[in-house]
Amino acid sequence: MTGEPTGEGVVPERGTVPAEAPRHPIHGNRTIDPKLLELLVCPLTKGPLDYDEAARELISRKAKLRFPVRDGIPILLADEALPVED
């Protein structure tokens, strides 16, 4: 041991993300972790959500609703949801 810091146990500054973190583009340069997408469920049915990258929406097939994603933040409020277009 040389007594020099190894970097282990160091907490990154607030607002920074480790370079090795998986990222998924959402809005411009805003991103969301794909693992977060796996955890999100429809607030009404508790069913899975599909992500439409082009429309920047999370879709509940069971509820037939689309939830917006704004600045990388999923808005999972029933009042903000729009019907799925056939």
SVG drawing of the C-alpha trace seen along z (x, -y; Angstrom):
<svg xmlns="http://www.w3.org/2000/svg" viewBox="-58 -19 62 25">
<polyline fill="none" stroke="black" stroke-width="0.4" points="0.0,0.0 1.3,-3.4 -1.1,-5.4 -2.5,-7.1 -6.3,-7.2 -7.6,-4.4 -10.9,-6.0 -12.9,-3.2 -15.7,-4.4 -15.7,-7.9 -19.1,-9.3 -19.5,-11.2 -20.5,-14.9 -24.2,-15.6 -25.5,-15.7 -22.7,-13.6 -23.2,-10.1 -20.4,-7.5 -19.1,-7.0 -19.9,-3.3 -23.6,-3.8 -25.9,-2.5 -27.9,-5.3 -30.9,-5.5 -31.6,-8.7 -34.9,-10.3 -34.8,-14.0 -31.9,-15.7 -29.0,-15.0 -31.2,-14.0 -31.1,-10.3 -32.7,-7.7 -31.3,-4.5 -32.8,-1.4 -33.0,0.2 -35.4,-2.5 -37.6,-1.7 -37.8,1.9 -39.1,0.7 -41.7,-1.7 -45.3,-0.5 -48.6,-2.0 -50.0,-4.0 -53.6,-2.7 -53.1,0.9 -49.7,1.6 -48.9,3.3 -45.7,2.9 -44.9,-0.2 -43.4,-0.2 -41.2,-3.1 -41.8,-4.9 -38.5,-6.7 -39.7,-8.7 -42.8,-10.1 -41.0,-10.3 -43.9,-8.5 -44.4,-5.5 -47.3,-3.4 -49.6,-1.3 -51.2,1.2 -53.6,2.5 -54.9,-1.0 -54.5,-2.2 -52.8,-5.3 -49.6,-7.2 -47.6,-9.0 -45.3,-11.8 -41.6,-11.9 -40.4,-15.5 -36.7,-16.4 -36.0,-12.8 -38.6,-12.6 -41.6,-10.2 -44.8,-11.9 -46.9,-9.1 -50.0,-11.1 -53.4,-9.9 -54.4,-13.6 -51.4,-13.9 -52.0,-10.7 -53.4,-10.6 -55.3,-7.8 -53.4,-5.4 -54.1,-6.1 -55.0,-3.0"/>
</svg>
